[in-house]
Amino acid sequence: MISDSRRPGFVDVHAHFVTNWYADLASAAGHRLPDGMPNWPNWSAEAHLQLMDRSGIDTAILSVSSPGVHFGDDAAARLLARRLNEYAAGIVRDHPGRFGLFATLPLPDVGGGLAEITYAFDSLGADGIILETNFAGVYLGDARLEPIFAELDRRGAVVLIHPTSPVCWQQTALGRPRPMIEFIFDTARTIIDMLFAGTFERHTRLQVIVPHCGGALPVVADRVNGFMKLAGHVDDGSSDAITLMRRLYYDTAGSAFPRQIPALLSLVDPDRLLYGSDYPWTPAPVAEFHTAAFMNVPGPAGTASWPAVMTANAHRLLPRLGR
């Protein structure tokens, strides 16, 4: 356990919860091996708190990971999203200061999504919203989701993007777990879709968190920028893809060192990075190993440490936690 004198006070923006009844419902809908993983993880608030204390995590923002809540029926998805959001809000209330909530939405049901945004923020006090990279093939730049982003922009909401399997995974995953490769490229695919759709330019108050050190974005950013220019999306420079990507936040869930963080820092400044554990989908020993790396690697030039930088960034993005 990290002693109090060394406690970095991480804010974990990429942390999940799983209940047995949710896993049962998802399994019955065809997700017995979720995204090609061998099983559903076990989770409890108590076990999560123990991991947090061992790793020096002050607060974890809970969210529902892939495969989300929509399994083909709008009404059922609305009920499941509400049940999960209320459950997580109860965990937040039961453990003041230790947990937060990024609420899930029953998309691609836009009407249900708008209703759940209102309930999540106005009744549950959610810290933000989680959106999957696609909803049954509807990517986040799709015009059908514009009412969702308009409402989130009106509220200046924090939005965590989370990858899920692309609709073509049967051909592209080659029988391997989709979080290994498909998640990384689906993250890039949906952010690029939003860039070309002008989502970030229309909705400047959105506070978007891109997962897993940006997925493939850092290494394709210049290529995307060039194609945006070829497609006529850049005129006065305001639509420059690099500029827009530098406005986003990026969590560090997964193997951040030795290669992902340096690649990401070629695209964005350290003040856009946030800590993420991906627990419990990343097992506790692996999550602890990844977290310890931030204690053992020097922080960005001119800063005290990685924990100090990322925690300050999180408190600026989510002021409630700083208080």
C-alpha positions in Angstrom: 0.0 0.0 0.0 1.2 3.5 -0.8 1.9 5.4 2.4 0.1 8.6 3.2 3.3 10.6 2.7 3.5 9.4 -0.9 -0.2 9.2 -1.6 -0.6 10.8 -5.1 -4.4 11.2 -4.8 -5.2 10.0 -8.3 -8.6 10.7 -9.8 -9.5 7.7 -11.9 -11.6 8.8 -14.8 -11.7 5.4 -16.5 -13.1 3.0 -13.9 -16.0 0.6 -14.3 -18.5 -1.3 -12.3 -20.2 -4.6 -13.1 -23.1 -6.2 -11.3 -24.1 -9.9 -11.6 -27.6 -8.9 -12.9 -26.1 -6.7 -15.6 -23.7 -9.5 -16.7 -26.6 -11.9 -16.7 -28.8 -9.7 -18.9 -25.9 -8.9 -21.3 -25.0 -12.6 -21.5 -28.6 -13.5 -22.3 -28.5 -10.9 -25.1 -25.5 -12.6 -26.7 -22.6 -11.1 -24.8 -21.5 -14.2 -22.7 -17.9 -13.6 -23.9 -18.0 -9.7 -23.8 -16.0 -8.3 -26.8 -14.2 -11.7 -27.0 -13.0 -11.6 -23.4 -13.1 -15.0 -21.7 -15.5 -14.0 -18.9 -17.1 -11.1 -17.1 -15.0 -9.6 -14.2 -16.1 -9.8 -10.6 -16.7 -6.4 -9.0 -17.7 -4.9 -5.7 -17.4 -1.5 -4.2 -15.4 -3.0 -1.3 -12.9 -4.7 -3.6 -12.6 -1.5 -5.7 -11.9 0.6 -2.6 -9.2 -1.8 -1.5 -7.5 -1.5 -4.9 -7.8 2.3 -4.7 -6.2 2.4 -1.3 -3.3 0.2 -2.4 -2.8 2.3 -5.5 -3.3 5.8 -4.0 -6.5 6.6 -5.8 -8.6 9.1 -4.0 -11.6 9.0 -6.3 -12.8 6.7 -9.1 -15.5 7.8 -11.6 -17.7 4.8 -12.2 -19.1 3.9 -15.6 -20.5 1.0 -17.6 -18.1 -0.4 -20.1 -18.8 -2.1 -23.4 -21.2 -3.7 -24.5 -23.3 -1.0 -22.9 -27.1 -1.3 -22.4 -28.8 -1.4 -25.8 -29.3 -5.0 -27.0 -31.9 -4.3 -29.6 -34.9 -3.1 -27.7 -35.3 0.7 -26.9 -37.7 0.2 -23.9 -35.4 -2.4 -22.3 -32.3 -0.3 -22.9 -34.0 2.7 -21.2 -34.9 0.6 -18.2 -31.4 -0.9 -17.9 -29.6 2.4 -18.3 -31.8 3.9 -15.5 -31.2 0.9 -13.2 -27.5 1.0 -13.7 -27.2 4.7 -13.2 -29.3 4.6 -10.0 -27.2 1.8 -8.7 -24.0 3.6 -9.3 -25.4 6.8 -7.8 -26.1 4.8 -4.7 -22.5 3.7 -4.5 -21.4 7.4 -4.9 -23.7 8.4 -2.0 -22.6 5.5 0.2 -18.9 6.4 -0.1 -18.6 10.2 -0.1 -15.6 11.5 -1.9 -14.4 8.1 -3.1 -16.6 7.6 -6.2 -18.2 9.6 -9.0 -20.5 8.7 -11.9 -20.3 8.9 -15.7 -23.9 8.0 -16.5 -24.7 5.6 -19.4 -27.3 6.3 -22.1 -29.6 3.9 -24.0 -28.3 5.0 -27.4 -28.9 4.9 -30.4 -32.4 5.6 -28.9 -32.0 9.4 -29.0 -35.2 10.2 -27.2 -34.3 7.8 -24.4 -30.8 9.3 -24.3 -32.1 12.8 -23.9 -34.3 11.8 -21.1 -31.5 10.0 -19.3 -29.2 13.0 -19.7 -31.7 15.1 -17.8 -32.3 12.5 -15.1 -28.6 11.7 -14.7 -27.5 15.4 -14.2 -30.6 16.9 -12.5 -31.6 14.0 -10.3 -28.5 11.8 -9.8 -25.9 14.5 -9.8 -23.7 12.7 -12.4 -20.2 14.0 -13.1 -20.6 13.3 -16.8 -21.6 10.9 -19.5 -20.0 7.9 -21.1 -20.5 7.2 -24.8 -19.4 4.1 -26.7 -17.5 4.6 -29.9 -20.4 3.3 -31.9 -23.9 2.2 -31.2 -24.8 -0.7 -33.5 -22.7 0.9 -36.2 -23.9 4.5 -35.5 -20.6 6.4 -34.9 -20.5 9.6 -32.9 -20.3 11.9 -35.9 -23.6 10.6 -37.2 -26.2 13.3 -37.7 -28.8 11.2 -35.8 -26.8 11.9 -32.6 -26.7 15.7 -33.0 -29.5 16.3 -30.4 -27.5 14.4 -27.9 -24.4 16.5 -28.4 -26.4 19.7 -28.5 -27.8 19.0 -25.1 -24.4 17.9 -23.7 -22.8 21.0 -25.1 -25.5 23.2 -23.6 -24.6 21.7 -20.2 -20.9 22.0 -20.8 -20.7 18.3 -20.0 -17.8 16.0 -19.5 -18.0 13.1 -21.9 -15.9 9.9 -21.7 -15.6 8.1 -25.0 -15.3 4.3 -24.5 -14.4 1.8 -27.2 -16.6 -1.1 -28.2 -16.5 -3.7 -30.9 -17.0 -2.4 -34.5 -19.8 -4.0 -36.4 -17.3 -5.8 -38.7 -15.4 -7.5 -35.8 -16.2 -11.0 -37.1 -13.9 -10.3 -40.1 -11.3 -8.0 -38.5 -10.7 -9.4 -35.0 -9.4 -12.7 -36.4 -10.8 -14.6 -33.4 -8.8 -12.5 -30.8 -10.2 -10.4 -28.0 -11.4 -7.1 -29.4 -10.0 -4.9 -26.7 -6.5 -5.7 -27.9 -6.7 -4.1 -31.3 -10.3 -3.3 -32.3 -10.9 -1.0 -29.4 -7.8 1.0 -30.2 -8.8 1.6 -33.8 -12.5 2.1 -33.1 -11.5 4.9 -30.7 -9.6 6.6 -33.6 -12.4 5.9 -36.0 -15.1 7.6 -34.0 -13.0 10.7 -33.1 -12.1 11.1 -36.8 -15.8 10.8 -37.6 -16.5 13.6 -35.2 -13.7 15.7 -36.7 -15.1 15.3 -40.2 -18.6 15.9 -39.0 -17.7 19.2 -37.3 -18.9 18.0 -33.9 -16.1 19.6 -32.0 -16.5 22.9 -33.8 -20.2 23.1 -33.3 -20.0 22.1 -29.6 -17.1 24.0 -28.1 -18.3 23.5 -24.5 -18.0 19.8 -24.7 -15.3 18.4 -22.5 -14.3 15.1 -24.2 -12.0 12.4 -22.8 -10.5 10.1 -25.3 -9.5 6.7 -23.8 -6.3 4.6 -23.8 -3.8 7.4 -24.6 -5.9 8.3 -27.6 -5.8 4.8 -29.1 -4.3 5.1 -32.6 -4.8 8.8 -32.9 -1.3 10.0 -32.1 0.3 8.1 -34.9 -2.4 8.9 -37.5 -3.1 12.5 -36.5 -1.0 14.1 -39.3 -2.5 11.7 -41.9 -6.0 12.6 -40.8 -5.1 16.3 -40.9 -3.9 16.0 -44.4 -7.1 14.3 -45.6 -9.2 16.9 -43.9 -7.4 19.5 -46.0 -7.9 17.4 -49.2 -11.6 17.1 -48.4 -11.9 20.9 -48.0 -12.6 20.8 -44.3 -9.9 23.3 -43.6 -10.1 26.9 -44.8 -9.1 29.5 -42.2 -7.3 27.0 -40.0 -10.1 26.7 -37.5 -10.9 23.2 -38.7 -7.3 22.0 -38.4 -7.5 18.4 -37.0 -4.4 18.8 -34.9 -5.7 21.9 -33.2 -9.1 20.2 -32.5 -7.4 17.1 -31.1 -5.3 19.2 -28.8 -8.4 20.5 -27.2 -9.5 17.1 -26.0 -8.5 15.2 -22.8 -6.9 11.8 -22.9 -6.9 9.1 -20.2 -4.0 6.8 -19.6 -5.8 3.5 -19.1 -3.7 0.5 -20.2 0.0 0.2 -20.9 0.9 3.9 -20.8 4.7 3.3 -20.6 7.2 3.1 -22.2 5.7 4.0 -25.6 2.1 5.3 -25.4 2.7 8.4 -23.3 5.6 9.6 -25.4 3.5 9.2 -28.6 0.6 11.0 -27.0 2.8 13.9 -25.9 3.8 14.4 -29.5 0.2 15.4 -30.0 -1.0 17.1 -26.8 0.4 18.9 -23.8 0.6 17.3 -20.4 -2.3 19.4 -19.1 -4.7 17.2 -21.2 -3.8 13.9 -19.6 -5.9 12.1 -17.0 -5.3 9.0 -15.0 -7.3 5.8 -15.8 -7.1 2.3 -14.4 -9.7 0.4 -16.5 -10.5 -1.7 -13.4 -12.1 -4.3 -13.1 -11.7 -5.1 -16.8 -8.0 -4.7 -16.2 -7.4 -7.1 -13.3 -6.2 -5.6 -10.0 -2.6 -6.8 -10.2 -2.2 -5.5 -13.7 -3.9 -2.2 -12.9 -1.6 -1.8 -9.9 1.4 -2.5 -12.1 0.3 0.2 -14.6 -0.4 2.7 -11.8 3.0 2.1 -10.2 4.7 3.1 -13.4 3.6 6.7 -12.9 5.4 6.7 -9.6 8.6 5.4 -11.1 8.8 7.5 -14.3 9.8 11.2 -14.1 7.0 13.6 -14.7 6.8 16.0 -17.6 9.6 18.6 -17.8 9.1 21.3 -15.2 6.5 19.4 -13.1 6.7 17.6 -9.8 5.3 14.2 -10.9 2.9 12.5 -13.1 0.4 12.0 -10.3 0.5 15.7 -9.4 0.0 16.7 -13.0 -2.9 14.3 -13.8 -4.7 15.0 -10.5 -4.5 18.7 -11.0 -5.9 18.2 -14.5 -8.8 16.1 -13.2 -9.6 18.7 -10.5 -9.7 21.4 -13.1 -12.0 19.3 -15.4 -14.2 18.1 -12.5 -14.1 20.9 -9.9 -16.4 19.0 -7.5 -13.7 16.5 -6.9 -11.1 19.2 -6.1 -13.4 20.5 -3.3 
